[in-house]
Amino acid sequence: MKTYDTFIPNFLEMQGKIERESFRFIADNCKIWHKGNCIADIDSIFEIEAVVNSFNGEIEVTFDNSEISEYIIDYFSFAEISLTNDRVLWSNNILNGGAGCEEYEPSIMSLFYYKGILSRIYFNVYQPSEVLIELVSNQEGRIEDVENPLKKIAESLQERNKKQFDLNNITFISNSHQRYENGIPVKGLQESRRSVKIEENVNGCEGYNIKGGDGYIVTIFNLEGNHPMWGNNIQMTPKPMRIISKSSEKIVLRGYRVEAMTPFGWTDFNGADYGFSIFIKNGEIEYCILHMHDRNIDIKYFK
């Protein structure tokens, strides 16, 4: 039986600050537990990307949950960190039992390390039903690249995708678009021209408290007139986003929590409400979709 690394207990940093680290984890098995019973056991590849926000210290997690989306959402964050005997514990409102979490949003993430390598993750979800999601990498300890097929496959795919399509500084001209609400097309096909600009974040983004070198900036322009509210041709103001998945046929970006400037000063802005998908065919953009996740609205932009 594997014995995981142990830590000196430090609940909610009461004994001093705990270093907050970003990570990327690829699991090859997922089990779903409900009331002590394993209700699903899936051998597949699950990828987790977790990035610590340098401004508020929260860890923002993007999860490839396509095979278990009925149990957990694909994007969430945690604000609290603790150390227990055998894990690093991330949480939200742990003293009140995770109160305030939405449906399918985990309130606790447990990280287990073996010889210094992240080897297992637990997600505790309490709404609408209580489940424990266990993700495991069956690699034992620190394995050299030649012996680590999962790492080599992931790196090979990333390198191939980089060669196939360069996302930096893209401009996509759309002549029509279709709005979807809850997956249903509404208002009919709109024959109007839009320009989608995706540029590498080199120097940050005006209006947001972010640093250069992190992700991309997505802006949509109206090519047929000025916006009635802000008087210019910007249809969607610039949104900072990061890549959460990439293949030869599709790139998915999503915003993240940042501080945004308002007339009252800096305030928290949940950029994760916005996402953008790019569909590629023969090395060129075929169409794009703007996602407004909080309203379940998608706008599909055609050539």
DADA-V20380 format. One record per run of one state. SS is the DSSP state (@ for helix, = for strand, . for the rest). FROM is the first residue (numbers start at 1). TO is the last residue. Records with the same first field share a line. If there is no record, write none. Layout:
SS->FROM-TO / FROM-TO
//
This chain:
.->1-9 / 14-22 / 28-28 / 35-36 / 43-45 / 53-58 / 64-74 / 79-79 / 84-87 / 92-93 / 97-107 / 115-116 / 126-130 / 137-144 / 148-148 / 165-169 / 175-175 / 182-183 / 191-193 / 201-207 / 209-215 / 223-233 / 247-249 / 255-256 / 263-264 / 282-283 / 296-296 / 303-303
=->10-10 / 23-27 / 29-34 / 37-42 / 46-52 / 59-63 / 75-78 / 80-83 / 88-91 / 108-114 / 117-125 / 131-136 / 170-174 / 176-181 / 184-190 / 194-200 / 208-208 / 216-222 / 234-246 / 250-254 / 257-262 / 265-270 / 274-281 / 284-292 / 297-302
@->11-13 / 94-96 / 145-147 / 149-164 / 271-273 / 293-295
//
